[in-house]
Amino acid sequence: MDAYVEKGAADADDGRPTPPSGPGNQASAAPGNEPPAAPRNQASAGPVTEPVLGSPADGPGASPAAERAGAGIMALSMPYQVVLAVALAVAGVFACVHLAMVFLHVAPSNTLTKRHGQAVDDWVYPEFEQNWKLFAPNPLQQNVSVEVRAELVVADGSRRTTGWIDLTAQDAEAIRHNPMPSHAQQNELRRAVDFYLNSHSDDHTPNGMRGRLSEEYMRRIAMLRLADRSGDVERVQLRTVTRAVPAPAWSSEKTDTAPSYRDFPWWPVTDADRPAGADRSRTEAGR
């Protein structure tokens, strides 16, 4: 009995079930009929060690913290980390300076704007200009076009005047279907006219140096548009054409869409107003 208990204990240690005793099982004790030994549990040879979560050997099963630690800036080599850190610092400084300049531009007059107003204007104009026309109680409800005509000297020395050329229509055609129109196409004429009107009286008398500067600006814009014939141009005249935006079809409002005109004076063209490289040979020959 003791021998049987010892044998059963040994079988239990081996992980094999203990065969029941009895005459029907005597053949199992005969030499050559023993069942094959089950493989031993290798874990019994030493203490069980659990895998450490987040180790590189975990692969896809790694913890989220370990995956985050191996991503982002820290995953780059040291030179790339330095370059990226410098780029982020420069972008942050630029953003801070830009916000400060725009704030000073729209803020009421103060000590900083009185002392550094020119620097603020140089930063803001013309790309970052701020105005409130979109949110004004009475937004613009008119279309304003700028037109020009020129007095030319022809080959025989006589003079003739061209018809009115719609400069605004040229810009509109260049902008139409253009996903990235230039700033000049969108705002050059509008800003030039605003500059002129704000620096002149109703009878076109200039208010100081800014008034004369605005006249030169308008003339040079006109000459750039007349570049193909600028060598023959003696004088130019501009005008604004204002048309009210018509009411929508579903509205009962009646809007007068007849154009109104405001003619500017005739301005003599100087050599400084002509585009660089303009050919005046025909003009000089006709004199």
HUGIWO-V739519 format. One record per residue. N is the residue number from 1. RES is the residue in one letter. PHI is phi in whole degrees, 0 to 359 (* if undefined). Layout:
BEGIN
<<N/RES/PHI> <N/RES/PHI>>
END
This chain:
BEGIN
<<1/M/*> <2/D/296> <3/A/298> <4/Y/295> <5/V/297> <6/E/296> <7/K/296> <8/G/297> <9/A/295> <10/A/295> <11/D/297> <12/A/297> <13/D/295> <14/D/281> <15/G/82> <16/R/258> <17/P/293> <18/T/280> <19/P/291> <20/P/293> <21/S/275> <22/G/154> <23/P/295> <24/G/290> <25/N/247> <26/Q/291> <27/A/294> <28/S/292> <29/A/272> <30/A/288> <31/P/298> <32/G/90> <33/N/250> <34/E/290> <35/P/295> <36/P/298> <37/A/288> <38/A/288> <39/P/296> <40/R/287> <41/N/288> <42/Q/295> <43/A/296> <44/S/286> <45/A/283> <46/G/192> <47/P/292> <48/V/281> <49/T/245> <50/E/272> <51/P/293> <52/V/273> <53/L/294> <54/G/90> <55/S/284> <56/P/301> <57/A/285> <58/D/289> <59/G/66> <60/P/299> <61/G/274> <62/A/294> <63/S/290> <64/P/301> <65/A/297> <66/A/291> <67/E/294> <68/R/292> <69/A/295> <70/G/264> <71/A/240> <72/G/78> <73/I/298> <74/M/294> <75/A/281> <76/L/275> <77/S/288> <78/M/301> <79/P/301> <80/Y/292> <81/Q/298> <82/V/295> <83/V/298> <84/L/294> <85/A/296> <86/V/295> <87/A/298> <88/L/295> <89/A/295> <90/V/296> <91/A/298> <92/G/294> <93/V/295> <94/F/299> <95/A/297> <96/C/295> <97/V/296> <98/H/297> <99/L/298> <100/A/295> <101/M/295> <102/V/295> <103/F/299> <104/L/294> <105/H/293> <106/V/267> <107/A/284> <108/P/300> <109/S/301> <110/N/213> <111/T/298> <112/L/295> <113/T/291> <114/K/291> <115/R/274> <116/H/237> <117/G/299> <118/Q/294> <119/A/295> <120/V/295> <121/D/296> <122/D/297> <123/W/285> <124/V/280> <125/Y/276> <126/P/262> <127/E/291> <128/F/248> <129/E/299> <130/Q/243> <131/N/212> <132/W/245> <133/K/296> <134/L/296> <135/F/255> <136/A/290> <137/P/300> <138/N/235> <139/P/294> <140/L/300> <141/Q/233> <142/Q/225> <143/N/256> <144/V/246> <145/S/249> <146/V/246> <147/E/236> <148/V/221> <149/R/223> <150/A/229> <151/E/259> <152/L/251> <153/V/253> <154/V/272> <155/A/299> <156/D/276> <157/G/92> <158/S/281> <159/R/241> <160/R/216> <161/T/247> <162/T/285> <163/G/284> <164/W/287> <165/I/249> <166/D/278> <167/L/288> <168/T/295> <169/A/296> <170/Q/297> <171/D/294> <172/A/298> <173/E/293> <174/A/289> <175/I/279> <176/R/301> <177/H/66> <178/N/257> <179/P/290> <180/M/224> <181/P/290> <182/S/284> <183/H/295> <184/A/296> <185/Q/297> <186/Q/275> <187/N/230> <188/E/301> <189/L/294> <190/R/300> <191/R/293> <192/A/295> <193/V/293> <194/D/300> <195/F/299> <196/Y/294> <197/L/295> <198/N/283> <199/S/246> <200/H/225> <201/S/280> <202/D/296> <203/D/265> <204/H/69> <205/T/274> <206/P/289> <207/N/261> <208/G/78> <209/M/295> <210/R/296> <211/G/295> <212/R/292> <213/L/296> <214/S/294> <215/E/295> <216/E/299> <217/Y/297> <218/M/294> <219/R/297> <220/R/288> <221/I/296> <222/A/297> <223/M/291> <224/L/296> <225/R/285> <226/L/255> <227/A/300> <228/D/289> <229/R/229> <230/S/296> <231/G/295> <232/D/260> <233/V/280> <234/E/258> <235/R/217> <236/V/227> <237/Q/223> <238/L/244> <239/R/208> <240/T/253> <241/V/240> <242/T/248> <243/R/232> <244/A/289> <245/V/289> <246/P/294> <247/A/291> <248/P/296> <249/A/297> <250/W/277> <251/S/268> <252/S/268> <253/E/291> <254/K/257> <255/T/238> <256/D/277> <257/T/262> <258/A/293> <259/P/287> <260/S/241> <261/Y/242> <262/R/226> <263/D/273> <264/F/271> <265/P/291> <266/W/287> <267/W/243> <268/P/295> <269/V/265> <270/T/261> <271/D/297> <272/A/292> <273/D/278> <274/R/281> <275/P/299> <276/A/301> <277/G/84> <278/A/295> <279/D/268> <280/R/252> <281/S/297> <282/R/291> <283/T/294> <284/E/294> <285/A/290> <286/G/277> <287/R/275>>
END
